[in-house]
Amino acid sequence: MYPGTVYQKYEPIFFQSIGNPFIFRCLDGVLIDGNDKGISKVVYRSCNGRDQLGPLKMSDSTWLTSEIHNPLAVGQYVNNCSNDRAANVCYQEFDMPAVFPIELKQYLPNIAYSYDKQSPLRCVILVALRDIKQGEELFSNYYTIVS
């Protein structure tokens, strides 16, 4: 999955976007800020704390640390393919269904910027284009999104 704060197309993201190469733009204009540093990190942690429901967390924040704890949160480490390095993954946009089990939300590396029950949580999932070996570098065409 591509981790980060999810912004609807009408929400402010100006300061977070300055010099930020980790902004993922979905086909409908929804943005996911996958930067694990600076103001992007502060905003994600703030939203993560805001949405906690008692002992249940509504998203995973371990992707903000230097070590990978959640194997679902590696999308920001995918590099752009080239003539020498073919794509081995592609991106699939996915709106999390409202019936998604609340106890599993703690594993999702995405959180909505605004608390809006009307909009489903947008996630971007990596889909393997072929078998990938353990430790193999991930490549995708940054401009190809399966919808």
Residue pairs with C-beta under 8 A, 6 or more apart in sequence:
1 72
1 73
1 74
1 75
1 108
1 109
1 110
1 123
1 124
1 125
1 126
2 24
2 32
2 34
2 75
2 76
2 91
2 110
2 123
2 124
2 125
2 126
3 32
3 34
3 60
3 63
3 73
3 75
3 76
3 109
3 110
4 22
4 24
4 32
4 33
4 34
4 35
4 40
4 44
4 76
4 109
4 110
5 16
5 32
5 33
5 40
5 43
5 44
5 47
5 110
5 111
5 112
5 113
6 30
6 31
6 32
6 110
6 111
6 112
6 113
6 121
6 122
7 13
7 30
7 31
7 32
7 33
7 113
8 30
8 113
8 114
8 116
8 119
9 28
9 29
9 30
9 31
11 113
11 114
13 23
13 31
13 33
13 113
15 39
16 23
16 33
16 35
16 39
16 40
16 43
17 23
17 33
20 33
20 35
20 40
21 35
22 33
22 34
22 35
22 36
22 40
22 76
23 31
23 32
23 33
23 34
23 35
24 31
24 32
24 33
24 34
24 75
24 91
24 124
25 31
26 32
26 93
26 122
26 124
26 145
27 93
27 145
27 147
30 122
32 110
32 122
32 124
33 40
33 43
33 44
34 40
34 75
34 76
35 41
35 76
36 63
36 64
36 76
41 64
43 113
44 61
44 64
44 111
45 61
45 64
47 59
47 111
47 112
47 113
48 57
48 58
48 59
48 61
48 111
50 115
51 58
51 59
51 111
51 112
51 115
52 58
53 102
56 102
56 103
56 105
56 106
57 105
57 106
58 102
58 105
58 106
58 108
58 111
59 105
59 106
59 108
59 109
59 110
59 111
60 69
60 70
60 72
60 73
60 106
60 107
60 108
60 109
62 68
62 69
62 70
62 73
63 69
63 70
63 73
63 76
63 109
68 74
70 107
70 109
72 107
72 108
72 109
73 109
74 126
74 138
75 91
75 124
75 126
77 138
78 89
78 126
78 138
78 139
78 140
79 85
79 137
79 138
79 139
79 140
80 139
80 140
80 141
80 142
81 87
81 139
81 140
81 141
82 139
85 137
85 139
86 139
87 129
87 139
87 140
87 141
87 144
88 128
88 129
88 130
88 132
88 136
88 138
88 139
88 140
89 126
89 127
89 128
89 129
89 132
89 138
89 139
89 140
90 126
90 127
90 129
90 140
90 141
90 144
90 145
90 146
91 124
91 125
91 126
91 127
91 140
91 144
91 145
91 146
92 124
92 125
92 126
92 127
92 145
92 146
92 147
93 122
93 123
93 124
93 125
93 145
93 146
93 147
94 122
94 123
94 124
94 125
95 120
95 121
95 122
95 123
96 108
96 120
96 121
96 122
96 123
97 120
98 120
108 121
108 123
110 121
110 122
110 123
111 121
112 119
112 121
126 138
126 140
127 146
132 138
